[in-house]
Amino acid sequence: MRSFYEVCAVLRRRNAKQYALLAGCCFFSVLLITAYVCMMRSPTVLSVLPEGGDSRKQVMMIFVLAVIGCAVFTTYAAGLFLRQRSRELGIFMALGASRAQVRGVLQRELAGVSVISCVLGAALGMPLAWALWSLFRTFLVDTQEMALRFDYRAYILSAIFSLFVILTTLSLGARSVRRTNIIDIVHEQHRSEPVREVPRRWGAIGIVLVLVGVFLGYMSSNFFILVLHWYPPEGLSAVFYAPALVGLYMLLLHTVVNGWGGRRRKYRDLISTSMMKFQGRQTVRNMLVITVLVAGAYFGSFYIPMIGTGAMMRYDAREYDYLYFHRADQDIPGEDEVRALAREYGVEITSFAEASTALLAVDGTHTVEVDGPMGVTWYPEYIEVFTAERFLSESDFNALTGQALDVPAGQAAAVLDSDGSTGYGFDTGISIVTNYLTGERLDVTPYQGAALRYQSLAQHYVLDDADFELITRGLTDEWREHKVVFNVENDEQTYDFAKALFNEIVDRSGPEVEVYDSWDPVIRDRNLAEDGYYFLDRESLEEAGEVTIDYTQRDSSNFRLSWKYMPQFRVLDKADFVKTTAVYLMLFVFVAIVCFSAVMVIAYTRCMTIALTNRQVYEDLRRLGAPGKYLYRSVRGQVKRVFFVPIFTGTLIIYVFYLMIMYFNGSPAGITGDEAAGLLASIGVIAGVSALLYGIYRLTLGKVCSSLSVKRRT
Amino acid sequence: MLKVENLHKSYQVGKNTYEVLKGVSLNVEQGEFVAVMGPSGSGKTTLLNCISCYIPADSGSIRLGGTELARLGEDELAEVRNRKLGFVFQDFLLLDGLTVEQNILLPAIIGGSVSADVENRASQLCEVFGIAAIKGKYPAEISGGEKQRTAVARALINNPLVILADEPTGNLDSKSSRAVIGTFEQAKSGLGSTIFMVTHDSFAASFCDRVIILRDGVVWRTLEKRDAERTAFQDALLASISEMGRQ
């Protein structure tokens, strides 16, 4: 061995574990980010998540969290690697190696490790996404919509992240060599990372800041839009979450440095607490990343129980097994045909009712957007002819519901959901009803009787028979709808009949009703007059590259969730729920898997690092006569803290955040029945994931114990 | 060989400035074995680190073989460390991944000057210092005394002008300490080496030709052994240290 290069090669072989750890961390981070970004930018997913919609924002937000987490993690791994290598580099320089010589060797090594691991991670990211998705399709649910397609442009984001990892690693390497004092470099490995004294009140202040930040962050956009009438730029609301992040840091720092045990446990936990203290900054940073990732992962995980439970409850709350409606000018099966089809499928219809509804214009407040120096602002503008809504006469309402409602003349009774919520954009306080064709106008006041709650007729208005007759006079069939409801024997066993009837309805519906549920003839006319186009018209959607309602895609989630005349067949909706929402569900499962995997790897790596850096301390404790039980308790105390504190904190924060969203998202504010059920189901998810994380904790504890030769005790 | 004149060095800790060296001047001749002693905080290690070019001095001059170190650039200082200085550290600073022989050769490898002659010299040093039998072993497999003898051999591999030793016996038992001091004596007498050693250990210092005692960042007293017996010189050292303590 005669050259410096050969010396370095020998040392590389000797330190293979350190290289493997750095390479593994870089590989894992890039692998996860690439898999995530491939999925997030997949045309399969993008076609289902609406542009600017909440789901897409959530996926993007969790992606940002995952990127931050993985970035901090790889930076930490690179820092750890350099600390481990610092002694060798310091000795080289102490013995006369020039900085350029050392820098050259180190940069070559770092570049080799980071580039190879990043390239491998990026190359395997897409196959990983594909493999996970295929597993979902094989074992969980498979629909035509789920056929996975990738957009190779997703690799641009993956390449940017890989470049970040490589450049960060190289710049940290350059910085470690740039240090002027060789003695510092030699002793770098033994340098502790002291945390400055942390006042005990930081714990409580941290909790308050977290709560304030979460509240401000969530409410800020409402404040800007509703109070200031200003649409803030994208990302401004994120600034208001900053106190939550600061609070989280203070909370974790207090937990690491002071602990929550009080004076009683001061001496019992002295060793484990002091060890954590001396790696304070790194530990807290890692815990912060774990907390944020746990929060992100649960945010994704809760999506499934929330929409699943809510939907199932809404299906159950329907008063009829079967309900469908159509524009009066459509040739849709009537009672005779339905009964004939039922007989064909051996289904017994136990009750049957029909009614007519009318589309009438109502008054309301329109938001007028104005482009100004501060961006887009808005002001409210009252319009007497605002939107089209569905109206029933009191007789038809009673025929469908079996009730004996009597709406006084001049009043309009708004029908609410079974849990009393109004639904998005439904105004219970209308004052003018207009026949859009004749211009006939009826002034109304809200119904003074008890609120009407009827799930199947929610977001309808009921008028006095005479008022209804008067105001609907002259309406053509385009402005009238026909509603059919019926119940059957053994509803759960009538799926084939339901599917056949659904297909029949779709087959016989004309292209003029092949529209989204929010397509509104009154708004359309106003938009055409003002802007020359209506964004929900097929031509406008196609021009904008948006997905349209398409009878040939009748089993897609877009069609099932958004067709204006989608029948409500309980057995069909329940059975096809998973299929209908498959892409949503699987995407969020995927996101959760990615985030929880990152959490497990980061927590595991951090614990193994603690074992690595504290080996000497445990040797010393053994020499001081510490019994095995004491050593085990000390190891367990540290591993527990790395796992439990951030996981518990992240879980709690996101659950409170979700509670807040559920509370404020409806009108009036409050938790509805299906939201409460969804929240309960989310606790089930937490229990399941916590059990898995506990298993990883036990595994890690065992590994750390065995690496420190500490006997594990039960 | 080594001339230090009016050397000053301060450290900044927060808002406070601590002047550790307050005008140290000393001279070490070729082939001389010199020790620096003094209580903790007297500036011994800082002095050694300045001479080693590990940290820059604030002012003053350090001349090594006629070269003014303060005027040298980074690469030239690295070359001085590699060619003209040999280092022996308290905690040995051997690379765990290299064998004893490879560790000894390391300064020559870094300098890019490994030849058959250098390899022969390494073998000779192993023989001289009694570590030939362990030259294929790794640091984790040998004793503390053997590690330090390896470090001394490493310090000598490039035939430097001066060996700088920082508490070389600090981590060793008395037997190993004696063996390490023996290697310095052999280096001095057999190879004509110049040795500059910082130590707390009056026993180790008593083998030196001259002992410089530092106090509060200045040279307080210099004791020369001349023809005195080692034990008498140690007694004189202890008496001086005791006197310094009384003052």
Interface residues (C-beta under 8 A of the other chain):
Chain A: M1 R2 S3 F4 E6 V7 V10 L11 R13 R14 N15 R87 E88 G90 I91 F92 M93 A94 L95 G96 A97 S98 R99 A100 Q101 T180 N181 I182 I183 V186
Chain B: N49 S52 Y54 I55 P56 E74 D75 A78 E79 V80 R81 N82 R83 L85 F87 F89 L93 L95 D96 G97 L98 Q102 L105 L106 P107 I109 I110 G111 G112 V114 R154
